Amino acid sequence: MDWLKGLVEQHSELESPKSFWFWSGLCTISAVVKDNVWLSRGEAYDLYPNIYVILHAESGLKKGPPIALAKTLVRKVNNTRIISGRSSIQGIMKKLSTAYTIPGGKVINKSVGFICSSELSSSIVEDSAALTILTDLYDRHYNKDEWDSLLKSEEFQLKDPTVCLLGGINEAHAEEFFGKKDIQGGFLARTFVIYEKEEQTINSLMRRLTNPPKPDELAKYLTELSKLQGRFVDTFNPDNSMTPVGKHYDDWYNAFRKQVKDSGVKDLTGTLNRFGDSVLKVAMLLALARQPTLEITIRDLDLAFVVCEKLIGNIRQTTMGRRGMSSSAALKAKVIRELMGRDNNMVSRTMLMKKMWMHYSDSAEFDDLMLSFHNTGMIVTEAAGNQIIYRMPSDQVEEMRKFLSGKIRKDLMEG
């Protein structure tokens, strides 16, 4: 059985969303294979399967258990540093720069590490440079050999830095944790944000699980993966023609880039520009979850296309109203969400003002905002007796749902 499918099924009786187990499993594979394996990108550069994953949900939606499982499994394999708990970015770099010995006497002198925290915003001590440094460290193919950090008090030299990250964050902390520079400066473009609003099941845990998780069995397969070394099977032949897998990706990539260009979507995060490499990183990890060989199949690519497409919407959910471009951006986002979440997509002015009172200074500001929505056709303003009713037309609802689901155009994945 596919290792990742087995992991998800073992945790199907628990409340944590299914996607949280899935992505924590991918991140676990990423952490144990490190930079031991890679895919040649046309021999222009080597792409490594290290990834950053953030589980984004409101407090109490069980982000912790999948993250704890990942840490447990990586610890059982014991072939990389685990960085958890509260730390400064300088502390992280110091740990990455320090050689250490694993059982059996092998010395690890490469700067490889797995940053793992169920509450990411509290685990990394506030530092305006923290996410900027992590942004730079993500690109393993640009950081071959040595990476230097020179500070007033300390110097750090990292050797072949390869960092994998798995963290959790809630809505309130996300607003403070991700600044404008992180949203538009590349950190979120490099991060798989997994946004969920509901648990996968309801379980009081008053009975024994019928299919309890088996971490030792899961770790056994990961140990086999940790022994792999080398390059994935190329997507090109010796005569430079594309293999079937290479052709499949090439067709998708060209269609995707054309759809992005034709749609006129403005992506301030840079996610779409990096989407091709993101898909291939996931495809490598899916291939490794299927069997311990270095070969991506068309099936792996197709699944990577599907699971990565949703991430476009997740980024929008995370950044909506927090781009720092307008003081009314947060209120606009909340109004849109309120209308989309209501039956018939309607709400009275009185009710909406009561719900949004903390987000505007006076009624004039609120009315100006709603007038701007009306003028653009986003909402229709109607009278019902002595009440003013705001309604979002069905075509606008559908368009916004597509936007938030990450679908640039309906036929994006069908072309």
C-alpha positions as CSV (number, residue, x, y, z in Angstrom):
1,M,0.0,0.0,0.0
2,D,1.1,3.6,-0.7
3,W,2.8,4.8,2.5
4,L,1.0,8.2,2.5
5,K,-2.4,6.6,1.9
6,G,-1.7,4.2,4.8
7,L,-0.8,7.1,7.1
8,V,-3.9,9.0,6.3
9,E,-6.1,5.9,6.8
10,Q,-4.5,5.1,10.1
11,H,-5.7,8.5,11.4
12,S,-9.1,8.6,9.8
13,E,-10.8,8.2,13.2
14,L,-9.2,11.3,14.6
15,E,-10.6,14.8,14.3
16,S,-7.6,16.5,12.6
17,P,-8.5,17.3,9.0
18,K,-7.4,14.7,6.5
19,S,-5.3,17.2,4.6
20,F,-3.3,17.9,7.7
21,W,-2.2,14.3,8.0
22,F,-1.5,14.2,4.2
23,W,0.8,17.2,4.2
24,S,2.4,16.3,7.5
25,G,3.3,13.0,5.9
26,L,4.8,14.6,2.8
27,C,6.8,16.9,5.1
28,T,8.0,13.9,7.0
29,I,9.3,12.3,3.8
30,S,10.9,15.6,2.9
31,A,12.7,15.8,6.2
32,V,14.2,12.3,6.1
33,V,15.4,12.3,2.4
34,K,16.9,15.8,2.9
35,D,19.2,16.7,-0.1
36,N,20.1,13.0,-0.7
37,V,17.9,13.0,-3.8
38,W,17.1,15.5,-6.5
39,L,15.6,16.1,-9.9
40,S,17.5,17.7,-12.7
41,R,15.7,20.7,-14.2
42,G,17.0,20.4,-17.7
43,E,20.5,20.4,-16.2
44,A,20.0,24.1,-15.5
45,Y,19.8,23.3,-11.7
46,D,18.9,20.5,-9.4
47,L,15.6,20.7,-7.6
48,Y,15.5,19.2,-4.1
49,P,12.3,18.0,-2.3
50,N,12.7,20.1,0.9
51,I,9.4,21.9,1.6
52,Y,7.8,24.3,4.0
53,V,4.3,23.4,5.2
54,I,2.0,25.5,7.4
55,L,-1.3,24.1,8.7
56,H,-3.6,27.1,9.0
57,A,-6.8,26.8,11.0
58,E,-8.6,28.4,13.9
59,S,-7.5,27.4,17.3
60,G,-8.7,24.0,18.5
61,L,-8.9,22.4,15.0
62,K,-6.3,19.8,16.0
63,K,-3.2,21.1,14.1
64,G,-1.0,19.6,16.8
65,P,-1.4,15.8,16.4
66,P,-0.2,15.6,12.7
67,I,2.7,17.8,13.5
68,A,3.6,15.8,16.6
69,L,3.4,12.6,14.5
70,A,5.8,14.0,11.9
71,K,8.3,14.9,14.7
72,T,8.0,11.5,16.2
73,L,8.6,9.7,12.9
74,V,11.6,11.9,12.0
75,R,13.1,11.3,15.4
76,K,12.7,7.5,15.0
77,V,14.6,7.6,11.7
78,N,17.2,9.8,13.4
79,N,19.1,11.1,10.4
80,T,18.5,14.8,10.7
81,R,18.3,17.6,13.3
82,I,14.9,18.4,14.7
83,I,14.4,22.0,15.7
84,S,11.4,22.5,17.9
85,G,10.4,24.5,20.9
86,R,11.1,28.2,21.2
87,S,14.1,29.6,19.3
88,S,15.5,32.7,17.6
89,I,16.5,32.6,14.0
90,Q,20.1,32.9,15.3
91,G,19.6,29.9,17.5
92,I,18.3,27.9,14.5
93,M,21.3,28.9,12.4
94,K,23.7,28.0,15.2
95,K,22.2,24.6,15.6
96,L,22.3,24.0,11.8
97,S,26.0,25.1,11.7
98,T,27.1,22.7,14.4
99,A,28.3,19.2,13.5
100,Y,26.9,16.3,15.5
101,T,27.2,12.5,15.8
102,I,24.3,10.1,15.4
103,P,24.2,6.5,16.8
104,G,26.7,4.4,15.1
105,G,29.4,7.1,15.1
106,K,28.5,8.9,11.9
107,V,29.2,12.6,12.0
108,I,26.7,14.9,10.4
109,N,28.4,18.1,9.3
110,K,25.9,19.3,6.7
111,S,23.4,22.0,7.7
112,V,20.3,19.9,7.4
113,G,17.3,20.4,9.7
114,F,13.6,20.0,10.3
115,I,11.9,22.9,11.9
116,C,8.8,21.6,13.6
117,S,6.2,23.4,15.7
118,S,2.5,23.2,16.4
119,E,2.5,27.0,17.1
120,L,4.9,28.5,14.7
121,S,4.3,32.1,15.7
122,S,5.4,31.4,19.3
123,S,8.2,29.0,18.5
124,I,10.3,31.5,16.4
125,V,11.2,34.5,18.6
126,E,10.0,37.7,17.0
127,D,12.6,39.0,14.6
128,S,11.9,41.0,11.4
129,A,14.7,39.0,9.6
130,A,13.5,35.5,10.6
131,L,11.2,34.7,7.7
132,T,13.5,36.5,5.3
133,I,16.4,34.2,6.3
134,L,14.1,31.2,6.0
135,T,13.1,32.4,2.6
136,D,16.7,32.4,1.5
137,L,17.5,29.0,3.0
138,Y,14.6,27.3,1.3
139,D,16.2,27.4,-2.1
140,R,18.7,24.5,-1.7
141,H,19.8,24.7,-5.3
142,Y,21.0,28.3,-4.9
143,N,22.8,27.5,-1.6
144,K,25.3,24.8,-2.6
145,D,28.5,24.5,-0.6
146,E,28.5,27.3,2.0
147,W,26.1,30.0,3.3
148,D,27.4,32.6,5.6
149,S,25.7,34.8,8.2
150,L,27.8,37.6,9.7
151,L,26.2,39.3,12.8
152,K,27.6,41.7,15.4
153,S,28.0,39.0,18.0
154,E,28.3,35.7,16.1
155,E,29.2,34.3,12.7
156,F,27.5,31.2,11.2
157,Q,28.7,29.2,8.3
158,L,26.2,26.6,6.9
159,K,27.3,23.8,4.7
160,D,24.8,22.8,2.0
161,P,21.9,24.1,4.0
162,T,18.7,22.1,3.5
163,V,15.8,23.1,5.6
164,C,12.3,21.5,5.9
165,L,9.6,23.2,7.9
166,L,6.2,22.1,9.4
167,G,4.3,24.4,11.6
168,G,0.8,25.4,12.7
169,I,-0.8,28.8,12.9
170,N,-4.2,30.2,13.6
171,E,-6.1,33.1,12.1
172,A,-5.2,35.6,14.9
173,H,-1.5,34.8,15.0
174,A,-1.3,34.8,11.2
175,E,-2.3,38.4,11.0
176,E,0.7,39.3,13.2
177,F,3.2,36.7,12.0
178,F,3.0,37.4,8.3
179,G,4.0,41.0,7.5
180,K,3.8,42.6,4.1
181,K,7.4,41.7,3.3
182,D,6.7,38.0,4.0
183,I,3.6,38.0,1.9
184,Q,5.1,39.8,-1.0
185,G,8.7,39.0,-0.5
186,G,8.7,35.3,-1.3
187,F,8.2,33.4,2.0
188,L,4.5,32.5,1.3
189,A,5.3,31.8,-2.3
190,R,7.7,29.0,-1.1
191,T,5.3,27.7,1.5
192,F,2.5,25.2,1.2
193,V,-0.3,26.7,3.3
194,I,-2.9,24.1,4.2
195,Y,-6.1,26.0,5.1
196,E,-9.0,24.1,6.8
197,K,-12.2,25.1,8.5
198,E,-13.7,21.8,9.6
199,E,-12.5,18.6,11.3
200,Q,-12.6,15.4,9.3
201,T,-14.9,13.6,11.9
202,I,-16.3,14.0,15.4
203,N,-14.8,11.6,18.0
204,S,-14.9,12.0,21.8
205,L,-12.2,9.2,22.1
206,M,-14.2,7.5,24.7
207,R,-13.7,4.2,22.9
208,R,-10.5,2.5,21.6
209,L,-9.7,3.2,18.0
210,T,-10.6,0.4,15.6
211,N,-7.6,1.1,13.5
212,P,-5.0,2.6,15.8
213,P,-1.9,4.3,14.3
214,K,1.3,2.3,14.0
215,P,4.2,4.8,14.1
216,D,6.8,2.0,14.2
217,E,5.6,0.6,10.9
218,L,5.4,4.0,9.4
219,A,9.0,4.8,10.5
220,K,10.3,1.5,9.1
221,Y,9.4,2.6,5.6
222,L,10.9,6.0,6.2
223,T,14.2,4.4,7.2
224,E,14.3,2.7,3.8
225,L,13.7,6.1,2.1
226,S,16.5,7.7,4.2
227,K,19.0,5.3,2.5
228,L,18.2,6.5,-1.0
229,Q,20.9,8.6,-2.8
230,G,21.0,10.2,-6.2
231,R,19.1,11.8,-9.0
232,F,15.5,11.0,-10.0
233,V,15.1,9.5,-13.5
234,D,15.5,12.4,-16.0
235,T,12.5,13.9,-17.8
236,F,14.6,14.0,-21.0
237,N,16.3,11.4,-23.1
238,P,20.0,11.4,-24.2
239,D,19.0,12.9,-27.5
240,N,17.2,15.7,-25.5
241,S,13.7,14.6,-26.5
242,M,11.3,14.5,-23.6
243,T,10.2,11.3,-21.9
244,P,6.4,10.7,-21.6
245,V,6.6,12.1,-18.0
246,G,8.6,15.1,-19.3
247,K,6.1,15.7,-22.1
248,H,3.1,15.4,-19.6
249,Y,4.6,18.1,-17.4
250,D,5.6,20.3,-20.3
251,D,2.1,20.2,-21.7
252,W,0.6,21.1,-18.3
253,Y,3.2,23.8,-17.6
254,N,2.7,25.6,-20.9
255,A,-1.1,25.5,-20.5
256,F,-0.9,26.7,-16.9
257,R,1.4,29.7,-17.8
258,K,-0.8,30.7,-20.7
259,Q,-3.9,30.6,-18.5
260,V,-2.2,32.7,-15.8
261,K,-1.1,35.2,-18.4
262,D,-4.5,35.4,-20.2
263,S,-6.5,35.6,-16.9
264,G,-4.7,38.8,-15.8
265,V,-4.5,37.6,-12.2
266,K,-2.4,39.8,-10.0
267,D,-0.4,37.6,-7.7
268,L,1.4,39.8,-5.2
269,T,2.8,36.7,-3.3
270,G,4.7,35.3,-6.3
271,T,3.1,31.8,-5.8
272,L,2.1,31.4,-9.4
273,N,5.6,32.2,-10.6
274,R,7.1,29.4,-8.5
275,F,4.2,26.9,-9.0
276,G,6.0,24.7,-11.5
277,D,8.8,23.8,-9.1
278,S,6.3,23.4,-6.3
279,V,4.4,20.8,-8.3
280,L,7.6,18.9,-9.0
281,K,8.7,18.9,-5.3
282,V,5.3,17.4,-4.4
283,A,5.6,14.9,-7.3
284,M,8.9,13.7,-6.0
285,L,7.5,13.2,-2.5
286,L,4.5,11.4,-3.8
287,A,6.7,9.1,-5.9
288,L,8.7,8.3,-2.7
289,A,5.6,7.6,-0.8
290,R,4.5,5.1,-3.4
291,Q,7.8,3.1,-3.5
292,P,11.5,3.6,-2.5
293,T,12.7,4.4,-6.1
294,L,13.7,7.6,-7.8
295,E,11.2,7.8,-10.6
296,I,8.2,10.1,-11.0
297,T,5.3,8.7,-12.9
298,I,2.4,10.4,-14.8
299,R,0.2,9.3,-11.9
300,D,2.4,11.2,-9.5
301,L,2.3,14.3,-11.6
302,D,-1.5,14.2,-12.0
303,L,-1.9,14.0,-8.2
304,A,0.6,16.8,-7.7
305,F,-1.4,19.0,-10.1
306,V,-4.6,18.4,-8.2
307,V,-3.3,18.8,-4.6
308,C,-1.2,21.9,-5.5
309,E,-4.0,23.7,-7.3
310,K,-5.8,24.1,-4.0
311,L,-2.8,25.8,-2.5
312,I,-3.4,28.8,-4.6
313,G,-6.7,29.3,-2.9
314,N,-5.1,28.6,0.5
315,I,-2.6,31.4,0.0
316,R,-5.5,33.8,-0.8
317,Q,-7.4,32.7,2.2
318,T,-4.3,33.4,4.4
319,T,-3.5,36.8,2.9
320,M,-6.9,38.1,2.1
321,G,-7.1,41.5,3.8
322,R,-3.5,41.5,5.0
323,R,-1.5,42.8,2.1
324,G,-0.9,46.2,3.8
325,M,-2.2,47.9,0.6
326,S,-5.3,49.5,2.1
327,S,-6.7,50.3,5.5
328,S,-10.1,48.9,4.4
329,A,-8.7,45.7,3.0
330,A,-9.5,43.6,6.1
331,L,-13.0,45.0,6.3
332,K,-13.6,44.2,2.6
333,A,-12.5,40.6,3.1
334,K,-14.8,40.2,6.1
335,V,-17.8,41.6,4.3
336,I,-17.2,39.3,1.3
337,R,-16.9,36.3,3.6
338,E,-20.0,37.2,5.5
339,L,-22.1,37.5,2.4
340,M,-20.8,34.3,0.9
341,G,-21.5,32.4,4.1
342,R,-25.2,33.5,4.4
343,D,-28.3,31.8,3.0
344,N,-29.2,33.5,-0.3
345,N,-26.0,35.6,0.2
346,M,-28.0,38.4,1.7
347,V,-27.7,40.5,4.9
348,S,-29.3,43.7,6.2
349,R,-27.3,46.8,6.7
350,T,-28.1,46.9,10.4
351,M,-27.0,43.3,11.0
352,L,-23.8,43.7,9.0
353,M,-22.9,46.9,10.8
354,K,-23.4,45.1,14.2
355,K,-21.1,42.3,13.1
356,M,-18.4,44.6,11.7
357,W,-18.4,47.4,14.2
358,M,-14.8,46.8,15.3
359,H,-13.5,47.2,11.8
360,Y,-14.6,50.7,10.8
361,S,-14.3,54.1,12.5
362,D,-17.8,55.5,11.6
363,S,-20.9,54.8,9.5
364,A,-19.6,57.1,6.7
365,E,-16.6,54.8,6.2
366,F,-18.8,51.7,6.2
367,D,-21.3,53.3,3.7
368,D,-18.5,54.4,1.4
369,L,-17.2,50.8,1.4
370,M,-20.6,49.3,0.6
371,L,-21.1,51.9,-2.1
372,S,-17.9,50.9,-3.7
373,F,-19.0,47.2,-3.7
374,H,-22.3,48.3,-5.3
375,N,-20.7,50.4,-8.0
376,T,-18.5,47.5,-9.1
377,G,-21.4,45.1,-9.2
378,M,-20.0,42.9,-6.4
379,I,-23.2,43.5,-4.4
380,V,-26.7,44.8,-5.1
381,T,-28.3,47.2,-2.6
382,E,-32.1,46.8,-2.2
383,A,-34.9,48.2,0.0
384,A,-37.1,45.9,2.1
385,G,-39.6,48.0,4.1
386,N,-37.5,50.3,6.3
387,Q,-34.4,48.0,5.9
388,I,-31.5,48.2,3.5
389,I,-30.5,44.8,2.2
390,Y,-27.1,43.9,0.7
391,R,-27.2,40.9,-1.7
392,M,-24.3,39.3,-3.6
393,P,-25.5,38.1,-7.1
394,S,-25.0,34.5,-7.8
395,D,-22.5,35.1,-10.6
396,Q,-20.4,37.1,-8.2
397,V,-20.6,34.4,-5.6
398,E,-19.5,31.8,-8.1
399,E,-16.6,34.0,-9.4
400,M,-15.4,34.6,-5.8
401,R,-15.6,30.9,-5.0
402,K,-13.4,30.1,-8.0
403,F,-11.0,32.8,-6.9
404,L,-10.7,31.5,-3.3
405,S,-10.5,27.8,-4.5
406,G,-7.4,28.7,-6.6
407,K,-9.1,28.2,-9.9
408,I,-7.9,30.9,-12.2
409,R,-10.3,29.7,-14.9
410,K,-12.7,26.8,-14.9
411,D,-10.7,24.9,-17.5
412,L,-7.3,25.5,-15.9
413,M,-6.7,21.8,-15.1
414,E,-8.6,20.5,-18.1
415,G,-6.6,22.1,-20.9
